[in-house]
Amino acid sequence: MAQRAPFRGPWRCGFPPRPAQWETAICPSAAPARRNTESRAALGDERVPAGIDPTKAHPSRRYNYWLGGKDNFAVDRESAEVVASAFPTVRLAAVENRAFLKRVVTYLAGEAGIHQFFDIGTGLPSAGNVHEIAQSIEPTSRIVYVDNDPVVLVHARALLNSAPTGRTAYIEADLRDPEAILASPALAGTLDMTRPMALMLVATMHFVTDDHDPYGIVSRLLSVLPSGSHLVMTHATGDYLTAEEYAENEAANERSGVPFRLRSRDEFARFFDGLELLPPGVGSVVEWRSDVPPADRPRIEDVSMLCAVARVP
């Protein structure tokens, strides 16, 4: 097989005991079904928590694998390697996306004065979770995490380890069902829905294909946000791919078993219709408010991840 040129394609994609008062922060409809995480099923040489389908890859666990984490299973690693075979710098893209997350939360919690965060597509806990960054700047910050991976629920205690003066909650729900997310008691029970917040959709919307109405989903989520709130998004793009590379990307995603939709700059910008884009507008996660000298940054085309931050008027 011929050697490919350097990647020119995409990509966030022991925990302490949980105090009793945190129990209500987890979506009540989801928690009981997986309360017994000690029951396990074997998968080869792995032990898989009960309630988890070990035959289906999940985006959050693939992302965890690309970041060097261990909370993933054979099916996730196999899927991740299928993608990496077509896009060799996928791990770099995951790292750069994570670095953007840290910078944008630091900006919002500090300079922008946003102290509430609605983070959908949370992924598995790792160093520098949203609540850790935000509460290091403003200890009273409140965060609601949302994900549909049962493994994230297993580790939710780490996401609920809030500063005493702040608060965190976790909702197990699917981004493609915004009504279920918005109806969760944990949302209004944690965030003050009359005060500005940041809606975080970091490396999530490229997993929502066109048949699930991605623009309608974002519009519905934005509809409950008060003026002064912010929308933060990152999204994989195919703008730097040749036609041949794009076809390879599509084939790899099909084989990986995880639905995926690259979107162009114009398609990505459409998510921000009616909002006030903050400088520098739509750009690369590599560049957004980066303090790394341009000469030392990764090539934009090797990351191929768009980002933008906008204010709700």
Secondary structure as a PSIPRED ss2 file (coil, helix, strand):
# PSIPRED VFORMAT (PSIPRED V4.0)

   1 M C   1.000  0.000  0.000
   2 A C   1.000  0.000  0.000
   3 Q C   1.000  0.000  0.000
   4 R C   1.000  0.000  0.000
   5 A C   1.000  0.000  0.000
   6 P C   1.000  0.000  0.000
   7 F C   1.000  0.000  0.000
   8 R C   1.000  0.000  0.000
   9 G C   1.000  0.000  0.000
  10 P C   1.000  0.000  0.000
  11 W C   1.000  0.000  0.000
  12 R C   1.000  0.000  0.000
  13 C C   1.000  0.000  0.000
  14 G C   1.000  0.000  0.000
  15 F C   1.000  0.000  0.000
  16 P C   1.000  0.000  0.000
  17 P C   1.000  0.000  0.000
  18 R C   1.000  0.000  0.000
  19 P C   1.000  0.000  0.000
  20 A H   0.000  1.000  0.000
  21 Q H   0.000  1.000  0.000
  22 W H   0.000  1.000  0.000
  23 E H   0.000  1.000  0.000
  24 T H   0.000  1.000  0.000
  25 A H   0.000  1.000  0.000
  26 I E   0.000  0.000  1.000
  27 C C   1.000  0.000  0.000
  28 P C   1.000  0.000  0.000
  29 S C   1.000  0.000  0.000
  30 A C   1.000  0.000  0.000
  31 A C   1.000  0.000  0.000
  32 P H   0.000  1.000  0.000
  33 A H   0.000  1.000  0.000
  34 R H   0.000  1.000  0.000
  35 R C   1.000  0.000  0.000
  36 N C   1.000  0.000  0.000
  37 T C   1.000  0.000  0.000
  38 E C   1.000  0.000  0.000
  39 S C   1.000  0.000  0.000
  40 R E   0.000  0.000  1.000
  41 A E   0.000  0.000  1.000
  42 A E   0.000  0.000  1.000
  43 L E   0.000  0.000  1.000
  44 G C   1.000  0.000  0.000
  45 D C   1.000  0.000  0.000
  46 E E   0.000  0.000  1.000
  47 R E   0.000  0.000  1.000
  48 V E   0.000  0.000  1.000
  49 P E   0.000  0.000  1.000
  50 A C   1.000  0.000  0.000
  51 G C   1.000  0.000  0.000
  52 I C   1.000  0.000  0.000
  53 D C   1.000  0.000  0.000
  54 P C   1.000  0.000  0.000
  55 T C   1.000  0.000  0.000
  56 K C   1.000  0.000  0.000
  57 A C   1.000  0.000  0.000
  58 H C   1.000  0.000  0.000
  59 P H   0.000  1.000  0.000
  60 S H   0.000  1.000  0.000
  61 R H   0.000  1.000  0.000
  62 R H   0.000  1.000  0.000
  63 Y H   0.000  1.000  0.000
  64 N H   0.000  1.000  0.000
  65 Y H   0.000  1.000  0.000
  66 W H   0.000  1.000  0.000
  67 L C   1.000  0.000  0.000
  68 G C   1.000  0.000  0.000
  69 G C   1.000  0.000  0.000
  70 K C   1.000  0.000  0.000
  71 D C   1.000  0.000  0.000
  72 N C   1.000  0.000  0.000
  73 F C   1.000  0.000  0.000
  74 A H   0.000  1.000  0.000
  75 V H   0.000  1.000  0.000
  76 D H   0.000  1.000  0.000
  77 R H   0.000  1.000  0.000
  78 E H   0.000  1.000  0.000
  79 S H   0.000  1.000  0.000
  80 A H   0.000  1.000  0.000
  81 E H   0.000  1.000  0.000
  82 V H   0.000  1.000  0.000
  83 V H   0.000  1.000  0.000
  84 A H   0.000  1.000  0.000
  85 S H   0.000  1.000  0.000
  86 A H   0.000  1.000  0.000
  87 F C   1.000  0.000  0.000
  88 P C   1.000  0.000  0.000
  89 T C   1.000  0.000  0.000
  90 V H   0.000  1.000  0.000
  91 R H   0.000  1.000  0.000
  92 L H   0.000  1.000  0.000
  93 A H   0.000  1.000  0.000
  94 A H   0.000  1.000  0.000
  95 V H   0.000  1.000  0.000
  96 E H   0.000  1.000  0.000
  97 N H   0.000  1.000  0.000
  98 R H   0.000  1.000  0.000
  99 A H   0.000  1.000  0.000
 100 F H   0.000  1.000  0.000
 101 L H   0.000  1.000  0.000
 102 K H   0.000  1.000  0.000
 103 R H   0.000  1.000  0.000
 104 V H   0.000  1.000  0.000
 105 V H   0.000  1.000  0.000
 106 T H   0.000  1.000  0.000
 107 Y H   0.000  1.000  0.000
 108 L H   0.000  1.000  0.000
 109 A H   0.000  1.000  0.000
 110 G C   1.000  0.000  0.000
 111 E C   1.000  0.000  0.000
 112 A C   1.000  0.000  0.000
 113 G C   1.000  0.000  0.000
 114 I C   1.000  0.000  0.000
 115 H C   1.000  0.000  0.000
 116 Q E   0.000  0.000  1.000
 117 F E   0.000  0.000  1.000
 118 F E   0.000  0.000  1.000
 119 D E   0.000  0.000  1.000
 120 I E   0.000  0.000  1.000
 121 G C   1.000  0.000  0.000
 122 T C   1.000  0.000  0.000
 123 G C   1.000  0.000  0.000
 124 L C   1.000  0.000  0.000
 125 P C   1.000  0.000  0.000
 126 S C   1.000  0.000  0.000
 127 A C   1.000  0.000  0.000
 128 G C   1.000  0.000  0.000
 129 N C   1.000  0.000  0.000
 130 V H   0.000  1.000  0.000
 131 H H   0.000  1.000  0.000
 132 E H   0.000  1.000  0.000
 133 I H   0.000  1.000  0.000
 134 A H   0.000  1.000  0.000
 135 Q H   0.000  1.000  0.000
 136 S H   0.000  1.000  0.000
 137 I H   0.000  1.000  0.000
 138 E C   1.000  0.000  0.000
 139 P C   1.000  0.000  0.000
 140 T C   1.000  0.000  0.000
 141 S C   1.000  0.000  0.000
 142 R E   0.000  0.000  1.000
 143 I E   0.000  0.000  1.000
 144 V E   0.000  0.000  1.000
 145 Y E   0.000  0.000  1.000
 146 V E   0.000  0.000  1.000
 147 D E   0.000  0.000  1.000
 148 N C   1.000  0.000  0.000
 149 D C   1.000  0.000  0.000
 150 P H   0.000  1.000  0.000
 151 V H   0.000  1.000  0.000
 152 V H   0.000  1.000  0.000
 153 L H   0.000  1.000  0.000
 154 V H   0.000  1.000  0.000
 155 H C   1.000  0.000  0.000
 156 A H   0.000  1.000  0.000
 157 R H   0.000  1.000  0.000
 158 A H   0.000  1.000  0.000
 159 L H   0.000  1.000  0.000
 160 L C   1.000  0.000  0.000
 161 N C   1.000  0.000  0.000
 162 S C   1.000  0.000  0.000
 163 A C   1.000  0.000  0.000
 164 P C   1.000  0.000  0.000
 165 T C   1.000  0.000  0.000
 166 G C   1.000  0.000  0.000
 167 R E   0.000  0.000  1.000
 168 T E   0.000  0.000  1.000
 169 A E   0.000  0.000  1.000
 170 Y E   0.000  0.000  1.000
 171 I E   0.000  0.000  1.000
 172 E E   0.000  0.000  1.000
 173 A C   1.000  0.000  0.000
 174 D C   1.000  0.000  0.000
 175 L C   1.000  0.000  0.000
 176 R C   1.000  0.000  0.000
 177 D C   1.000  0.000  0.000
 178 P H   0.000  1.000  0.000
 179 E H   0.000  1.000  0.000
 180 A H   0.000  1.000  0.000
 181 I H   0.000  1.000  0.000
 182 L H   0.000  1.000  0.000
 183 A H   0.000  1.000  0.000
 184 S C   1.000  0.000  0.000
 185 P H   0.000  1.000  0.000
 186 A H   0.000  1.000  0.000
 187 L H   0.000  1.000  0.000
 188 A H   0.000  1.000  0.000
 189 G H   0.000  1.000  0.000
 190 T H   0.000  1.000  0.000
 191 L C   1.000  0.000  0.000
 192 D C   1.000  0.000  0.000
 193 M C   1.000  0.000  0.000
 194 T C   1.000  0.000  0.000
 195 R C   1.000  0.000  0.000
 196 P C   1.000  0.000  0.000
 197 M C   1.000  0.000  0.000
 198 A E   0.000  0.000  1.000
 199 L E   0.000  0.000  1.000
 200 M E   0.000  0.000  1.000
 201 L E   0.000  0.000  1.000
 202 V E   0.000  0.000  1.000
 203 A C   1.000  0.000  0.000
 204 T C   1.000  0.000  0.000
 205 M H   0.000  1.000  0.000
 206 H H   0.000  1.000  0.000
 207 F H   0.000  1.000  0.000
 208 V C   1.000  0.000  0.000
 209 T C   1.000  0.000  0.000
 210 D H   0.000  1.000  0.000
 211 D H   0.000  1.000  0.000
 212 H H   0.000  1.000  0.000
 213 D C   1.000  0.000  0.000
 214 P H   0.000  1.000  0.000
 215 Y H   0.000  1.000  0.000
 216 G H   0.000  1.000  0.000
 217 I H   0.000  1.000  0.000
 218 V H   0.000  1.000  0.000
 219 S H   0.000  1.000  0.000
 220 R H   0.000  1.000  0.000
 221 L H   0.000  1.000  0.000
 222 L H   0.000  1.000  0.000
 223 S C   1.000  0.000  0.000
 224 V C   1.000  0.000  0.000
 225 L C   1.000  0.000  0.000
 226 P C   1.000  0.000  0.000
 227 S C   1.000  0.000  0.000
 228 G C   1.000  0.000  0.000
 229 S C   1.000  0.000  0.000
 230 H E   0.000  0.000  1.000
 231 L E   0.000  0.000  1.000
 232 V E   0.000  0.000  1.000
 233 M E   0.000  0.000  1.000
 234 T E   0.000  0.000  1.000
 235 H E   0.000  0.000  1.000
 236 A E   0.000  0.000  1.000
 237 T C   1.000  0.000  0.000
 238 G C   1.000  0.000  0.000
 239 D C   1.000  0.000  0.000
 240 Y C   1.000  0.000  0.000
 241 L C   1.000  0.000  0.000
 242 T C   1.000  0.000  0.000
 243 A H   0.000  1.000  0.000
 244 E H   0.000  1.000  0.000
 245 E H   0.000  1.000  0.000
 246 Y H   0.000  1.000  0.000
 247 A H   0.000  1.000  0.000
 248 E H   0.000  1.000  0.000
 249 N H   0.000  1.000  0.000
 250 E H   0.000  1.000  0.000
 251 A H   0.000  1.000  0.000
 252 A H   0.000  1.000  0.000
 253 N H   0.000  1.000  0.000
 254 E H   0.000  1.000  0.000
 255 R H   0.000  1.000  0.000
 256 S H   0.000  1.000  0.000
 257 G C   1.000  0.000  0.000
 258 V C   1.000  0.000  0.000
 259 P C   1.000  0.000  0.000
 260 F C   1.000  0.000  0.000
 261 R C   1.000  0.000  0.000
 262 L C   1.000  0.000  0.000
 263 R C   1.000  0.000  0.000
 264 S C   1.000  0.000  0.000
 265 R H   0.000  1.000  0.000
 266 D H   0.000  1.000  0.000
 267 E H   0.000  1.000  0.000
 268 F H   0.000  1.000  0.000
 269 A H   0.000  1.000  0.000
 270 R H   0.000  1.000  0.000
 271 F H   0.000  1.000  0.000
 272 F H   0.000  1.000  0.000
 273 D C   1.000  0.000  0.000
 274 G C   1.000  0.000  0.000
 275 L C   1.000  0.000  0.000
 276 E E   0.000  0.000  1.000
 277 L E   0.000  0.000  1.000
 278 L C   1.000  0.000  0.000
 279 P C   1.000  0.000  0.000
 280 P C   1.000  0.000  0.000
 281 G C   1.000  0.000  0.000
 282 V C   1.000  0.000  0.000
 283 G E   0.000  0.000  1.000
 284 S E   0.000  0.000  1.000
 285 V C   1.000  0.000  0.000
 286 V C   1.000  0.000  0.000
 287 E C   1.000  0.000  0.000
 288 W C   1.000  0.000  0.000
 289 R C   1.000  0.000  0.000
 290 S C   1.000  0.000  0.000
 291 D C   1.000  0.000  0.000
 292 V C   1.000  0.000  0.000
 293 P C   1.000  0.000  0.000
 294 P H   0.000  1.000  0.000
 295 A H   0.000  1.000  0.000
 296 D H   0.000  1.000  0.000
 297 R C   1.000  0.000  0.000
 298 P C   1.000  0.000  0.000
 299 R C   1.000  0.000  0.000
 300 I H   0.000  1.000  0.000
 301 E H   0.000  1.000  0.000
 302 D H   0.000  1.000  0.000
 303 V H   0.000  1.000  0.000
 304 S C   1.000  0.000  0.000
 305 M E   0.000  0.000  1.000
 306 L E   0.000  0.000  1.000
 307 C E   0.000  0.000  1.000
 308 A E   0.000  0.000  1.000
 309 V E   0.000  0.000  1.000
 310 A E   0.000  0.000  1.000
 311 R E   0.000  0.000  1.000
 312 V C   1.000  0.000  0.000
 313 P C   1.000  0.000  0.000
